[in-house]
Amino acid sequence: MILYYAIATEKNPSPRSYFFGIALLAQIGILGMALV
């Protein structure tokens, strides 16, 4: 999935890719807070 988004964003960046990145960072942050 990460490879797909890396290839898809290089060839044709779409707003969906940016929102996917923001959501991914948010989920990592929530997971970090839950573990702490």
Protein Blocks (a to p, Z undefined) as FASTA:
>chain_A
ZZmmmmmmmmmccfklmmmmmmmmmmmmmmmmmmZZ
